[in-house]
Amino acid sequence: ALGGGEGARLFAALHRAWGHSAGALLSLCLLARAYEHAARIVEAFAELPVTLEVLVQMDRLVGLLETPPFTFVRLHLLRPAAHPALLRAMYGLLQLLPQSDAFRTLQARLHAAPTAALLALAPAVQPPGPEGDGGSSGDSSVSSSGRSGVEVALQHMRRPSQVKAAETAEVLKLPDLLAAFVQLQERHAAHEEQRSLYASAGDQAVTWQLCDLADDLPRIDSRPSLDHRGSASGIALKRRSG
């Protein structure tokens, strides 16, 4: 998990290096349990072009999620109240994928952890009162009574781990890292578009060169030519007599 000191510095260094690959960066965030940052990366593709290369990377990421190193990530799906950002990241990834084998694999994995049912099983959290003593006013207890565990969990799902993640984000300056990732992806998309244009222009140039070469070639007469045994008509007569 992310923490201070060496772990935070290592994450920042890897983030800058792996930012060229969206799939690799998302795997880094998931392994570091930086779920909120992973969700923001996925949501950034609302403004970024989703190229074929990005889709291939996402496909590979779904395959990695099924491997043993990501077991804890799959188990965290069973705690949606504690890890809401993980659900946002996973469902966002699902929306980016086309209807492929990777889509169906991730969809099946998310269906195996029904969010609504798991939130209903979450213990009701009593909101703190105005004085921070765990609910000293009668109104707070009345307002919380009669509500389902889903409502309470959704309203009070901020946990100490999330507070720690927010503090880590402040130390790492994750918004700056996210902005750098977006810039890298925009550059890759522009480079891919430029390469496609060059390839298209190159194919067109080759086609024109072949047409010019064909015009310069001598015309080949498709009519039968004379040989040393006579004309073409003589050859035909011989075949008939034979």
Residue pairs with C-beta under 8 A, 6 or more apart in sequence:
1 7
1 32
1 33
2 8
2 11
2 32
2 33
2 34
2 165
2 168
2 172
3 168
4 168
4 171
7 32
8 168
8 171
8 172
11 28
11 32
11 34
11 172
12 172
12 177
14 28
15 25
15 28
15 177
15 180
15 181
16 177
16 180
18 24
18 25
18 28
19 25
19 177
19 180
19 181
19 184
19 185
20 184
20 188
21 57
22 41
22 45
22 54
22 57
22 58
22 181
22 185
23 54
23 56
23 57
23 58
23 60
23 61
24 57
25 41
25 181
26 38
26 41
26 42
26 61
26 89
26 93
27 61
27 64
29 35
29 37
29 38
29 41
29 89
30 38
30 65
30 70
30 73
30 86
30 89
31 69
31 70
33 165
34 165
34 168
34 169
34 174
35 76
35 83
35 85
35 86
35 89
35 165
36 85
36 162
36 165
36 169
37 169
37 174
37 177
37 178
38 85
38 86
38 89
39 85
39 86
39 88
39 89
39 92
40 174
40 178
41 89
41 178
41 181
42 88
42 89
42 92
42 93
42 96
43 88
43 92
44 178
44 181
44 182
44 185
45 54
45 96
47 182
48 182
48 185
48 186
48 189
49 189
50 96
51 188
51 189
51 192
53 188
53 192
54 96
54 185
55 96
55 97
55 98
58 93
58 96
58 97
58 102
59 97
59 100
59 102
61 93
62 93
62 97
62 102
62 105
62 106
63 102
63 105
64 70
65 73
65 74
65 106
65 109
66 105
66 109
73 86
74 109
76 82
76 83
76 86
77 83
77 86
77 87
77 90
77 109
77 110
77 113
78 113
78 118
79 118
80 87
80 113
80 115
80 118
80 119
80 122
81 118
81 119
81 122
81 153
81 154
81 157
81 159
82 157
82 159
82 161
84 157
87 115
90 106
90 109
90 110
91 110
93 106
94 103
94 106
94 107
94 110
97 103
97 106
116 150
119 149
119 150
119 153
119 154
120 148
120 149
120 150
121 149
122 149
122 150
122 152
122 153
123 149
124 144
124 147
124 149
124 152
124 153
125 152
125 153
125 156
126 134
126 135
126 140
126 141
126 144
127 135
127 140
127 144
127 155
127 156
128 134
128 135
129 135
129 136
129 137
129 140
130 136
130 137
135 141
135 144
144 152
169 175
224 232
224 235
225 232
226 232
227 235
229 235
